Amino acid sequence: MAQQGIQLDQAKFCCSICLDLLKDPVTIPCGHSYCMSCIKGHWDEEDQKKIHSCPQCRQTFIPRPVLVKNTMLAELVEELKKTGLTAAPPDRCYAGPGDVACDVCTGRKLKALKSCLQCLASYCEQHLQPHYESSMFKKHKLVDPSQKLQENICSRHDEVMKMFCRTDQQCICYLCSVDEHKGHDTVSAAAERTERQKELGVSRQKIQQRIQDREKDVKLLQQKMKATNRSADKALKVSKKIFTELVRLIEKRSSEVKEQIRSKQKAEASRAEELQEKLKQEIAELRRKDAELEQLSHTEDHTLFLHSYPSLSRLSGSIDFPSIDIRPLRYFEDVTAAVSEARDKLQGILTEEWPKISLTVTEVDVVLPQPEPKTRAEFLQYSRQITLDPKAANTHLGNRKATLTEVQSYSSHPDRFMESQQVLSRDGLTGRCYWEVEWSGWGVSIAVAYKDISRTEDECQFGYNDKSWALDYTLRDCQFIHNRIQTPIPGPLSFRIGVYLDHKAGILSFYRVSETMTLLHRVQTRFTQPLYPGFKVSGLPGDAVEFCKLK
């Protein structure tokens, strides 16, 4: 208990500015005591205001009081020092970078515990005590330490801003409310805070709901990524297996061709050697007989000559040799040509199929679908050159440009439209595509359709079935038609139409072509087959529609 008493007495003999035992203690007029150097430093900072105050009770003094050392207090402090106790409590918390420092502390400042909105100052635990102990501070508003206290002061009137102007949406002081904000809708800052607090609650609910939605999106995205990784790994495995099989097949065929060539080469070499040996034998026999005949030709005995000549002049039966052609031989060049032809065909297949394979890879949208283009330049990135299919053109349409003409002598074909003046493109489209169409005359239908749309029935007309989507344009009006449902489209007439297709996303959009591209109609559905662009021409001979050549 005695030790606790000493500690209590020791705390009372500490300077509230430096929090150390008093050094050269002085007592100012309000009764509070400080180190002489500490209070001098504090008042030196206040000299410009010409008003000096007590750091604890804030009592002001004019003029600056003369400081005189308190001898009795100095002796008591010396007695405390003789006890050998440390002067300051060991649990100091000094302000570091980013902390709010106590405005009263001198030297190394302690970390502030609270900030006072009335005093516009921050205090550590020691210097905050007067706000708890003195009745004159009871109405002061204490808040968590803040480095922005000066923002609460009106720069015009140097007063605390305790009001809010709803007209100008800003905090003001009382003098502002009767001056430049006179007649405005003003309330107390506390009242406005209450209203904003309600809005804050609603905002937090929306934010929390969005957080929940985004967390669901994150989980869904994680699931999609797992599924994508599994799908990608499987695709890589299967693709590798298929290409490995192709390589093995090519290697097998290469080995078979090599074996056949070598076998044929060996057989031909054996035949040639055998024939060469027989030819050599016959040559030797002929040389021997030629030598005998030559010898006989030199004999002088006529009787001997006549007796020997018949037997020597007869040639032995010649071997039936195949004719040896003296023309240039191709040998195995035909084999090389056949292999080259197979290579060219294989390269052609791979060249033709590779864009489709590559396109299916690039069109995989794992996270989010690609946003629809906005400007014409962005649309042109997906431009496709499209050609009409002559086999599908109605007999009243030209097969290069869909122009309404007299009956054409087209051959019969199951793809030809017989009941309606329509035509489809040669190739179907998937992925993201863009094309532009120009038309002239009375009216046209700019459409896309599945390949298996009817060619002969009444429902073959674009838009009047579930297999086609058509923008029907005439000089009078414009409408979108699908499955016999007609949707009027307002706006000025346009003779150049842009069509954007995102097959995977199920988006089909029609635009009035310009730099900004005006949307006429957009379809959001699910396409189950490739789409074939097409036209229908209605009106008088000469009316036409065609695909534009895009750069």
C-alpha positions as CSV (number, residue, x, y, z in Angstrom):
1,M,0.0,0.0,0.0
2,A,2.9,2.3,0.8
3,Q,4.4,1.7,-2.6
4,Q,1.1,2.5,-4.2
5,G,1.0,5.8,-2.3
6,I,4.4,6.7,-3.5
7,Q,3.4,5.9,-7.1
8,L,0.3,8.1,-6.8
9,D,2.4,11.0,-5.4
10,Q,4.9,10.5,-8.1
11,A,2.2,10.8,-10.8
12,K,1.2,14.1,-9.3
13,F,4.7,15.5,-9.6
14,C,5.0,14.8,-13.3
15,C,4.9,17.6,-15.9
16,S,1.8,17.2,-18.0
17,I,3.7,18.4,-21.1
18,C,6.8,16.2,-21.1
19,L,5.2,13.5,-18.7
20,D,8.5,13.4,-16.8
21,L,9.3,14.5,-13.2
22,L,9.2,18.2,-12.9
23,K,12.5,20.0,-13.6
24,D,12.8,23.5,-12.3
25,P,9.0,23.4,-11.5
26,V,7.0,26.6,-11.9
27,T,3.3,27.2,-11.0
28,I,1.3,29.4,-13.3
29,P,-1.7,31.6,-12.2
30,C,-4.3,28.9,-12.7
31,G,-2.5,26.7,-10.2
32,H,-1.1,24.0,-12.6
33,S,2.6,23.3,-12.5
34,Y,5.1,22.6,-15.3
35,C,8.8,22.3,-16.0
36,M,10.0,25.8,-16.6
37,S,11.4,24.9,-20.0
38,C,8.2,23.0,-21.0
39,I,5.8,25.9,-20.3
40,K,8.2,28.4,-21.8
41,G,8.3,26.4,-25.0
42,H,4.5,26.2,-25.1
43,W,4.1,29.9,-24.6
44,D,6.8,30.7,-27.1
45,E,4.6,29.0,-29.7
46,E,1.6,31.1,-28.6
47,D,3.5,34.5,-28.7
48,Q,2.1,35.3,-32.2
49,K,-1.5,35.2,-30.8
50,K,-0.4,37.4,-27.9
51,I,-2.7,35.2,-25.7
52,H,-1.1,32.5,-23.5
53,S,-3.0,29.6,-22.1
54,C,-2.7,26.7,-19.7
55,P,-2.2,23.4,-21.7
56,Q,-4.5,21.6,-19.2
57,C,-7.4,23.9,-18.4
58,R,-7.1,26.3,-21.3
59,Q,-7.3,29.4,-19.1
60,T,-5.8,32.3,-20.9
61,F,-3.5,35.0,-19.5
62,I,-2.8,38.5,-20.8
63,P,0.0,39.5,-20.6
64,R,2.3,36.6,-20.5
65,P,2.9,35.6,-16.8
66,V,6.4,35.9,-15.3
67,L,7.7,32.5,-14.3
68,V,9.2,31.9,-10.9
69,K,10.7,28.6,-9.7
70,N,8.5,26.9,-7.1
71,T,11.1,26.1,-4.4
72,M,8.9,23.8,-2.3
73,L,7.8,21.8,-5.2
74,A,11.4,21.5,-6.4
75,E,12.4,20.1,-3.0
76,L,9.6,17.5,-3.0
77,V,10.7,16.4,-6.5
78,E,14.2,15.9,-5.2
79,E,12.9,13.8,-2.4
80,L,11.1,11.6,-4.9
81,K,14.3,11.2,-6.9
82,K,16.1,9.9,-3.8
83,T,13.7,7.0,-3.6
84,G,15.3,5.7,-6.8
85,L,11.9,5.3,-8.6
86,T,11.6,6.1,-12.3
87,A,9.7,9.3,-12.9
88,A,7.6,8.4,-15.9
89,P,5.3,5.4,-16.3
90,P,6.9,2.7,-18.4
91,D,4.0,2.2,-20.8
92,R,4.4,5.3,-23.0
93,C,3.1,5.1,-26.5
94,Y,4.9,7.5,-28.8
95,A,3.4,8.7,-32.0
96,G,4.8,7.1,-35.1
97,P,4.4,7.7,-38.9
98,G,0.7,7.9,-39.7
99,D,-0.4,8.3,-36.1
100,V,-2.1,11.4,-34.7
101,A,0.2,13.0,-32.2
102,C,-0.8,14.9,-29.1
103,D,-0.8,18.6,-29.7
104,V,0.2,19.4,-26.1
105,C,3.3,17.2,-25.8
106,T,6.7,18.8,-26.4
107,G,9.7,17.0,-27.6
108,R,8.9,13.5,-28.6
109,K,5.1,13.5,-28.8
110,L,2.8,10.7,-27.5
111,K,0.1,9.1,-29.6
112,A,-3.2,10.9,-29.3
113,L,-6.1,9.1,-27.6
114,K,-8.9,11.5,-28.6
115,S,-9.5,14.6,-30.6
116,C,-11.7,17.4,-29.4
117,L,-14.0,19.1,-32.0
118,Q,-14.4,22.1,-29.7
119,C,-10.7,22.7,-28.9
120,L,-9.7,21.4,-32.4
121,A,-6.8,19.7,-30.8
122,S,-5.7,16.1,-30.1
123,Y,-4.6,14.8,-26.7
124,C,-2.8,11.8,-25.3
125,E,-4.1,10.0,-22.3
126,Q,-2.4,12.3,-19.8
127,H,-3.4,15.6,-21.4
128,L,-6.9,14.3,-22.0
129,Q,-7.6,14.1,-18.3
130,P,-8.9,17.7,-17.9
131,H,-11.7,16.9,-20.4
132,Y,-12.8,14.2,-18.0
133,E,-12.2,16.0,-14.8
134,S,-13.2,19.6,-15.4
135,S,-16.9,20.6,-15.8
136,M,-15.9,23.3,-18.3
137,F,-15.0,20.6,-20.9
138,K,-18.2,18.5,-20.4
139,K,-19.8,19.9,-23.5
140,H,-16.8,19.3,-25.7
141,K,-17.2,16.6,-28.3
142,L,-14.5,13.9,-28.2
143,V,-13.9,11.7,-31.2
144,D,-11.3,9.2,-32.4
145,P,-8.0,10.9,-33.2
146,S,-8.1,12.8,-36.5
147,Q,-5.5,14.7,-38.5
148,K,-8.2,16.7,-40.3
149,L,-9.5,18.8,-37.5
150,Q,-8.7,22.0,-39.3
151,E,-11.2,21.0,-42.0
152,N,-13.9,21.6,-39.5
153,I,-13.0,25.3,-39.3
154,C,-14.6,27.8,-41.7
155,S,-11.9,29.5,-43.7
156,R,-13.9,32.7,-44.0
157,H,-15.1,33.2,-40.4
158,D,-12.6,31.0,-38.5
159,E,-15.5,29.3,-36.7
160,V,-16.4,25.6,-36.3
161,M,-18.7,24.5,-39.1
162,K,-21.7,23.0,-37.3
163,M,-24.3,23.5,-40.0
164,F,-25.0,22.1,-43.4
165,C,-26.3,24.0,-46.5
166,R,-28.5,21.6,-48.5
167,T,-28.7,24.1,-51.3
168,D,-25.0,24.1,-51.9
169,Q,-24.3,20.7,-50.4
170,Q,-21.5,21.9,-48.1
171,C,-20.7,22.3,-44.4
172,I,-20.9,25.9,-43.1
173,C,-20.6,27.8,-39.8
174,Y,-23.4,29.8,-38.2
175,L,-22.1,33.1,-39.6
176,C,-22.2,31.6,-43.1
177,S,-25.9,30.8,-42.6
178,V,-26.7,34.5,-42.1
179,D,-24.2,35.7,-44.7
180,E,-23.6,34.2,-48.1
181,H,-25.9,31.3,-47.4
182,K,-28.8,33.4,-46.2
183,G,-32.1,32.1,-47.5
184,H,-30.7,28.7,-48.3
185,D,-32.0,25.4,-46.9
186,T,-29.7,25.0,-43.9
187,V,-29.9,22.5,-41.1
188,S,-27.5,21.4,-38.3
189,A,-24.7,19.1,-39.2
190,A,-26.1,16.6,-36.8
191,A,-29.5,16.6,-38.5
192,E,-28.0,16.2,-41.9
193,R,-25.8,13.4,-40.6
194,T,-29.0,11.6,-39.4
195,E,-30.5,11.8,-42.9
196,R,-27.3,10.8,-44.5
197,Q,-27.0,8.0,-42.0
198,K,-30.3,6.6,-43.3
199,E,-29.0,6.8,-46.8
200,L,-25.8,5.2,-45.7
201,G,-27.8,2.2,-44.4
202,V,-29.5,1.8,-47.7
203,S,-26.2,2.1,-49.5
204,R,-24.6,-0.5,-47.3
205,Q,-27.5,-2.9,-48.0
206,K,-27.0,-2.4,-51.7
207,I,-23.2,-2.8,-51.3
208,Q,-23.7,-5.9,-49.2
209,Q,-26.1,-7.4,-51.7
210,R,-23.6,-6.6,-54.5
211,I,-20.9,-8.2,-52.4
212,Q,-23.0,-11.4,-52.1
213,D,-23.7,-11.3,-55.9
214,R,-20.0,-10.8,-56.7
215,E,-19.1,-13.6,-54.3
216,K,-21.5,-15.9,-56.2
217,D,-19.9,-14.7,-59.4
218,V,-16.5,-15.5,-58.0
219,K,-17.7,-19.0,-57.1
220,L,-19.3,-19.4,-60.5
221,L,-16.2,-18.2,-62.2
222,Q,-14.0,-20.6,-60.2
223,Q,-16.3,-23.4,-61.2
224,K,-16.2,-22.3,-64.8
225,M,-12.4,-22.1,-64.7
226,K,-12.2,-25.6,-63.2
227,A,-14.5,-26.9,-65.9
228,T,-12.5,-25.0,-68.5
229,N,-9.3,-26.4,-67.3
230,R,-10.7,-29.9,-67.4
231,S,-12.1,-29.3,-70.9
232,A,-8.8,-27.8,-72.1
233,D,-6.8,-30.7,-70.7
234,K,-9.2,-33.2,-72.3
235,A,-9.1,-31.3,-75.6
236,L,-5.3,-31.3,-75.5
237,K,-5.2,-35.0,-74.7
238,V,-7.6,-35.9,-77.5
239,S,-6.0,-33.5,-80.0
240,K,-2.5,-34.9,-79.2
241,K,-3.8,-38.4,-79.6
242,I,-5.4,-37.6,-83.0
243,F,-2.4,-35.8,-84.3
244,T,-0.2,-38.6,-83.0
245,E,-2.3,-41.1,-84.9
246,L,-2.0,-39.0,-88.0
247,V,1.7,-38.8,-87.6
248,R,2.0,-42.5,-87.0
249,L,-0.2,-43.2,-90.0
250,I,2.0,-41.0,-92.2
251,E,5.1,-42.6,-90.8
252,K,3.6,-46.1,-91.4
253,R,2.7,-45.2,-95.0
254,S,6.1,-43.6,-95.4
255,S,7.7,-46.9,-94.2
256,E,5.5,-49.0,-96.5
257,V,6.3,-46.8,-99.5
258,K,10.0,-47.0,-98.6
259,E,9.8,-50.8,-98.2
260,Q,7.9,-51.2,-101.5
261,I,10.4,-48.9,-103.4
262,R,13.4,-50.9,-101.9
263,S,11.8,-54.2,-102.7
264,K,11.0,-53.1,-106.3
265,Q,14.5,-51.7,-106.6
266,K,16.0,-55.0,-105.4
267,A,13.8,-57.1,-107.7
268,E,14.7,-54.9,-110.7
269,A,18.4,-55.1,-109.8
270,S,18.2,-58.9,-109.6
271,R,16.4,-59.1,-113.0
272,A,19.0,-56.7,-114.5
273,E,21.9,-58.7,-113.2
274,E,20.4,-62.0,-114.5
275,L,19.8,-60.5,-117.9
276,Q,23.2,-58.9,-117.9
277,E,24.8,-62.3,-117.2
278,K,22.9,-64.0,-120.1
279,L,23.8,-61.1,-122.4
280,K,27.5,-61.5,-121.5
281,Q,27.3,-65.3,-122.2
282,E,25.7,-64.7,-125.6
283,I,28.3,-62.0,-126.4
284,A,31.1,-64.5,-125.5
285,E,29.6,-67.2,-127.7
286,L,29.2,-64.8,-130.6
287,R,32.8,-63.6,-130.2
288,R,34.0,-67.3,-130.3
289,K,31.9,-68.1,-133.4
290,D,33.1,-64.8,-135.1
291,A,36.7,-65.8,-134.4
292,E,36.1,-69.2,-136.0
293,L,34.4,-67.7,-139.0
294,E,37.3,-65.2,-139.4
295,Q,39.8,-68.2,-139.2
296,L,37.7,-70.0,-141.8
297,S,37.7,-67.0,-144.1
298,H,41.5,-67.2,-144.3
299,T,41.7,-70.9,-145.2
300,E,43.0,-71.7,-148.7
301,D,41.4,-75.2,-148.9
302,H,38.1,-74.7,-150.8
303,T,36.8,-78.1,-149.9
304,L,37.5,-77.6,-146.2
305,F,35.8,-74.2,-146.3
306,L,32.7,-75.5,-148.0
307,H,32.6,-78.5,-145.6
308,S,33.0,-76.4,-142.5
309,Y,30.9,-73.3,-143.4
310,P,27.4,-74.7,-142.9
311,S,28.0,-75.7,-139.4
312,L,29.9,-72.6,-138.4
313,S,27.5,-70.1,-140.1
314,R,24.5,-71.4,-138.1
315,L,23.8,-69.3,-135.0
316,S,22.6,-71.0,-131.9
317,G,19.1,-70.1,-130.7
318,S,19.1,-66.6,-129.2
319,I,17.8,-65.9,-125.8
320,D,14.4,-64.2,-125.9
321,F,15.4,-60.9,-124.3
322,P,12.8,-58.2,-123.6
323,S,13.2,-55.1,-125.6
324,I,15.2,-52.5,-123.9
325,D,13.8,-49.0,-124.6
326,I,16.4,-46.4,-125.4
327,R,13.9,-43.6,-124.5
328,P,14.5,-41.6,-121.3
329,L,13.2,-43.6,-118.4
330,R,11.1,-42.2,-115.5
331,Y,12.1,-45.0,-113.1
332,F,10.5,-44.0,-109.7
333,E,9.5,-40.5,-110.6
334,D,5.8,-41.6,-110.9
335,V,6.0,-42.8,-107.3
336,T,7.4,-39.3,-106.2
337,A,4.6,-37.7,-108.2
338,A,2.0,-39.9,-106.4
339,V,3.4,-39.1,-103.0
340,S,3.5,-35.4,-103.8
341,E,-0.1,-35.5,-104.9
342,A,-1.1,-37.2,-101.7
343,R,0.9,-34.5,-99.8
344,D,-0.8,-31.7,-101.7
345,K,-4.2,-33.2,-100.9
346,L,-3.4,-33.6,-97.2
347,Q,-2.0,-30.0,-97.1
348,G,-5.2,-28.8,-98.8
349,I,-7.4,-30.6,-96.2
350,L,-5.4,-29.2,-93.3
351,T,-5.3,-25.7,-94.8
352,E,-9.0,-25.8,-95.3
353,E,-9.8,-27.2,-91.9
354,W,-7.3,-25.3,-89.9
355,P,-9.2,-21.9,-89.8
356,K,-12.2,-23.7,-88.5
357,I,-10.1,-25.4,-85.8
358,S,-8.4,-22.1,-84.9
359,L,-11.7,-20.2,-84.9
360,T,-13.3,-22.6,-82.5
361,V,-10.4,-22.1,-80.1
362,T,-10.3,-18.3,-80.3
363,E,-14.1,-18.2,-79.8
364,V,-13.9,-19.9,-76.4
365,D,-15.2,-17.2,-73.9
366,V,-14.4,-18.5,-70.4
367,V,-14.9,-15.4,-68.3
368,L,-17.2,-13.0,-70.1
369,P,-18.4,-12.8,-73.7
370,Q,-16.8,-10.2,-75.9
371,P,-18.7,-6.9,-75.8
372,E,-20.6,-6.0,-79.0
373,P,-18.6,-3.4,-81.1
374,K,-19.7,0.2,-81.1
375,T,-18.0,1.9,-84.1
376,R,-17.9,0.8,-87.7
377,A,-14.1,0.3,-87.4
378,E,-14.7,-2.1,-84.6
379,F,-17.4,-4.0,-86.5
380,L,-15.0,-4.3,-89.5
381,Q,-12.6,-6.3,-87.5
382,Y,-15.1,-9.2,-87.9
383,S,-16.0,-8.6,-91.6
384,R,-16.6,-11.6,-93.8
385,Q,-16.7,-11.7,-97.6
386,I,-19.9,-13.6,-98.5
387,T,-20.9,-15.1,-101.8
388,L,-24.3,-16.3,-103.0
389,D,-25.0,-19.9,-103.8
390,P,-26.1,-20.2,-107.4
391,K,-27.7,-23.6,-106.6
392,A,-30.1,-21.9,-104.1
393,A,-31.2,-18.9,-106.2
394,N,-34.8,-18.6,-107.3
395,T,-35.2,-18.6,-111.0
396,H,-36.2,-14.9,-110.9
397,L,-32.9,-13.9,-109.3
398,G,-29.4,-13.4,-110.8
399,N,-26.8,-15.8,-109.3
400,R,-24.1,-13.2,-108.7
401,K,-26.1,-10.3,-107.6
402,A,-29.6,-10.8,-106.3
403,T,-31.4,-8.8,-109.0
404,L,-35.0,-9.4,-109.9
405,T,-35.0,-10.5,-113.5
406,E,-37.0,-12.6,-116.0
407,V,-37.0,-16.3,-115.5
408,Q,-33.5,-17.8,-115.6
409,S,-32.8,-21.2,-117.1
410,Y,-31.3,-22.7,-114.0
411,S,-30.9,-26.4,-113.6
412,S,-33.0,-28.2,-111.1
413,H,-31.5,-28.5,-107.6
414,P,-32.9,-29.5,-104.2
415,D,-31.4,-26.3,-102.6
416,R,-33.2,-24.0,-105.0
417,F,-36.0,-21.8,-103.7
418,M,-39.0,-22.5,-105.9
419,E,-41.9,-20.6,-104.3
420,S,-40.1,-17.4,-103.2
421,Q,-37.7,-15.0,-104.8
422,Q,-34.9,-15.8,-102.3
423,V,-31.3,-16.9,-102.2
424,L,-28.8,-18.1,-99.5
425,S,-25.1,-17.8,-99.3
426,R,-22.7,-20.6,-100.2
427,D,-21.1,-20.9,-96.7
428,G,-22.6,-21.0,-93.2
429,L,-21.4,-18.8,-90.5
430,T,-20.4,-19.4,-86.9
431,G,-18.4,-17.3,-84.4
432,R,-18.4,-13.5,-84.7
433,C,-19.1,-12.1,-88.2
434,Y,-20.1,-8.8,-89.8
435,W,-21.2,-8.0,-93.3
436,E,-22.9,-5.1,-95.0
437,V,-25.7,-5.1,-97.6
438,E,-26.8,-2.5,-100.1
439,W,-30.2,-2.6,-101.8
440,S,-32.3,-0.6,-104.3
441,G,-35.8,-0.7,-105.6
442,W,-39.1,-1.2,-103.8
443,G,-38.1,-3.6,-101.0
444,V,-35.9,-6.5,-99.7
445,S,-35.6,-8.9,-96.9
446,I,-32.1,-9.1,-95.4
447,A,-32.0,-12.4,-93.5
448,V,-30.1,-15.3,-92.0
449,A,-31.4,-18.9,-92.0
450,Y,-30.5,-22.5,-91.2
451,K,-29.5,-24.6,-94.2
452,D,-32.5,-26.9,-93.8
453,I,-35.1,-24.2,-94.3
454,S,-37.9,-25.3,-96.6
455,R,-37.3,-24.6,-100.3
456,T,-40.8,-25.3,-101.7
457,E,-43.5,-24.9,-99.1
458,D,-45.4,-21.7,-98.3
459,E,-43.4,-21.3,-95.1
460,C,-40.1,-21.0,-96.9
461,Q,-40.3,-17.2,-96.9
462,F,-37.6,-15.6,-94.7
463,G,-39.1,-14.7,-91.3
464,Y,-42.2,-16.8,-91.6
465,N,-40.8,-19.9,-89.8
466,D,-38.6,-20.7,-86.9
467,K,-35.5,-21.3,-89.1
468,S,-35.0,-17.8,-90.3
469,W,-34.7,-14.2,-89.0
470,A,-35.3,-11.3,-91.5
471,L,-35.2,-7.5,-91.6
472,D,-37.9,-6.6,-94.1
473,Y,-37.2,-3.2,-95.6
474,T,-39.5,-1.3,-98.1
475,L,-39.8,2.3,-99.2
476,R,-42.7,2.6,-96.8
477,D,-41.6,0.9,-93.6
478,C,-39.2,-1.5,-91.9
479,Q,-40.0,-4.5,-89.6
480,F,-38.2,-7.5,-88.1
481,I,-39.9,-10.9,-88.7
482,H,-39.2,-14.2,-87.0
483,N,-41.6,-17.2,-86.8
484,R,-44.4,-14.9,-88.3
485,I,-44.1,-12.4,-85.5
486,Q,-43.6,-8.9,-86.9
487,T,-41.8,-6.1,-84.9
488,P,-42.1,-2.6,-86.4
489,I,-38.8,-0.6,-86.5
490,P,-39.2,3.2,-86.6
491,G,-36.6,5.5,-88.1
492,P,-35.5,7.0,-91.4
493,L,-34.9,4.8,-94.5
494,S,-31.5,3.3,-95.0
495,F,-30.2,1.6,-98.1
496,R,-27.0,0.3,-96.5
497,I,-27.5,-2.2,-93.6
498,G,-24.8,-3.8,-91.4
499,V,-25.4,-7.2,-89.9
500,Y,-23.5,-8.4,-86.8
501,L,-23.6,-12.1,-85.7
502,D,-22.2,-13.5,-82.5
503,H,-23.3,-17.1,-83.0
504,K,-22.1,-18.5,-79.7
505,A,-23.6,-15.7,-77.7
506,G,-26.9,-15.9,-79.7
507,I,-26.8,-12.3,-80.8
508,L,-28.0,-11.1,-84.2
509,S,-28.0,-7.3,-84.7
510,F,-29.0,-5.1,-87.6
511,Y,-27.5,-1.6,-87.9
512,R,-28.0,1.5,-90.0
513,V,-24.4,2.0,-91.2
514,S,-22.5,5.1,-90.1
515,E,-19.4,5.8,-88.1
516,T,-21.5,5.5,-84.8
517,M,-23.7,2.7,-86.2
518,T,-27.4,3.1,-85.3
519,L,-29.0,-0.1,-83.9
520,L,-32.2,-1.1,-85.7
521,H,-33.0,-4.4,-84.0
522,R,-31.2,-6.9,-81.9
523,V,-32.1,-10.6,-81.4
524,Q,-31.0,-12.6,-78.3
525,T,-31.6,-16.3,-78.8
526,R,-29.8,-19.6,-79.1
527,F,-28.6,-20.7,-82.5
528,T,-28.3,-24.5,-83.0
529,Q,-26.9,-24.5,-86.5
530,P,-24.6,-22.4,-88.7
531,L,-26.4,-19.4,-90.2
532,Y,-26.5,-18.7,-93.9
533,P,-27.0,-15.0,-94.9
534,G,-29.7,-14.6,-97.6
535,F,-31.9,-12.1,-99.5
536,K,-35.4,-11.9,-100.7
537,V,-36.2,-9.3,-103.4
538,S,-39.8,-8.1,-103.9
539,G,-40.9,-5.4,-106.4
540,L,-40.2,-4.7,-110.0
541,P,-37.5,-6.1,-112.4
542,G,-34.2,-4.3,-111.7
543,D,-34.7,-4.3,-107.9
544,A,-31.5,-5.6,-106.4
545,V,-29.5,-6.4,-103.2
546,E,-25.9,-7.4,-102.8
547,F,-23.2,-8.0,-100.2
548,C,-20.8,-5.0,-100.0
549,K,-17.0,-5.5,-100.4
550,L,-15.4,-4.5,-97.1
551,K,-11.8,-3.7,-96.6
